[in-house]
Amino acid sequence: MKAHYKTANGRITFELEGSGQKDLFEGIAALQEVFESDSKCGVCGATDIKFRVRKVDSFTFYELHCSCGARLSFGQSKDMKSLFPKRKDDTGWLPDRGWSKYQPKGDSYEG
């Protein structure tokens, strides 16, 4: 059984294949969790967000990036086959739906 799925914003169309409705349902849910996780930045509200993959040593990081410099990081499943938006940490829910923007700490120099 095959299905075509277009993301809500219409930017991406996927073809899925499964043995039945449950397989297709699971496939669509997995696509939605990643590719429709956010339509705007959780920090500034801009809609100019892009997918970004960066590699550091042997690690690969998957993120959504906003033109304001904020990012939403994605975690990977234990089998390393699927992604999910990181909206929680060990202490609970993250602010701004998981979006964060690096804010360098000011030094104490007063010139």
C-alpha positions as CSV (number, residue, x, y, z in Angstrom):
1,M,0.0,0.0,0.0
2,K,1.4,3.4,-1.0
3,A,0.5,7.0,0.0
4,H,1.7,10.4,-0.9
5,Y,1.9,12.9,2.0
6,K,2.5,16.7,1.6
7,T,3.6,18.7,4.6
8,A,1.1,21.3,5.9
9,N,3.1,24.2,4.4
10,G,3.3,22.3,1.1
11,R,7.1,22.6,0.9
12,I,7.8,18.8,0.9
13,T,6.0,15.8,-0.5
14,F,6.8,12.3,0.6
15,E,5.9,8.8,-0.8
16,L,5.3,6.2,1.9
17,E,4.8,2.5,1.6
18,G,3.4,0.2,4.2
19,S,1.6,-3.1,4.5
20,G,-1.6,-1.4,5.7
21,Q,-3.2,1.6,7.4
22,K,-1.3,1.2,10.6
23,D,2.1,1.3,8.8
24,L,1.1,4.3,6.8
25,F,-0.3,6.0,10.0
26,E,3.0,5.4,11.8
27,G,5.0,6.7,8.8
28,I,2.9,9.9,8.5
29,A,3.2,10.5,12.3
30,A,7.0,10.1,12.1
31,L,7.2,12.6,9.2
32,Q,4.9,15.1,11.0
33,E,7.0,14.9,14.2
34,V,10.1,16.1,12.4
35,F,9.1,17.9,9.2
36,E,6.0,19.7,10.7
37,S,7.4,20.1,14.2
38,D,7.5,23.9,14.0
39,S,6.4,26.4,11.3
40,K,8.0,29.4,13.1
41,C,10.8,30.1,15.5
42,G,10.0,29.6,19.1
43,V,12.2,32.6,20.1
44,C,11.3,35.4,17.7
45,G,8.3,34.0,15.8
46,A,9.9,34.3,12.3
47,T,8.9,31.8,9.7
48,D,12.3,31.8,8.0
49,I,13.5,28.5,9.5
50,K,15.7,26.0,7.7
51,F,16.9,22.4,8.3
52,R,20.5,22.2,9.2
53,V,22.9,19.2,9.7
54,R,26.3,19.7,11.3
55,K,29.0,17.3,12.1
56,V,31.4,17.6,14.9
57,D,34.0,14.8,15.2
58,S,32.0,11.6,14.9
59,F,28.7,13.2,16.0
60,T,25.9,14.5,13.7
61,F,23.5,17.1,14.9
62,Y,20.1,17.8,13.3
63,E,18.5,21.2,13.9
64,L,16.1,23.7,12.7
65,H,17.7,27.2,12.4
66,C,16.1,30.6,12.3
67,S,17.5,33.7,10.7
68,C,17.6,35.2,14.3
69,G,20.2,32.6,15.3
70,A,17.9,30.4,17.4
71,R,17.8,26.7,16.9
72,L,15.6,23.7,17.7
73,S,17.7,20.5,18.2
74,F,16.5,17.0,17.4
75,G,17.4,13.9,19.3
76,Q,17.9,10.5,17.8
77,S,16.2,7.3,18.7
78,K,18.4,4.6,20.4
79,D,18.5,2.7,17.1
80,M,19.7,5.9,15.4
81,K,17.0,5.6,12.7
82,S,14.6,8.3,13.6
83,L,14.6,11.9,15.0
84,F,12.4,13.8,17.5
85,P,12.4,17.5,18.5
86,K,14.1,18.0,21.9
87,R,11.5,19.9,24.0
88,K,12.5,18.5,27.4
89,D,15.7,17.9,29.4
90,D,16.4,16.2,32.7
91,T,14.6,19.0,34.6
92,G,11.4,19.1,32.5
93,W,10.0,21.1,29.6
94,L,12.3,23.6,28.0
95,P,11.3,27.3,27.4
96,D,10.2,28.4,23.9
97,R,9.1,24.9,23.0
98,G,12.8,23.8,22.9
99,W,14.1,26.7,20.8
100,S,17.3,28.3,22.1
101,K,19.5,31.1,21.1
102,Y,23.1,31.4,22.3
103,Q,23.6,34.4,24.6
104,P,27.3,35.0,25.4
105,K,27.9,36.0,29.0
106,G,29.2,39.5,29.2
107,D,32.5,39.9,30.8
108,S,33.0,42.1,33.9
109,Y,35.3,44.5,32.1
110,E,34.0,48.1,32.3
111,G,36.1,50.4,30.3
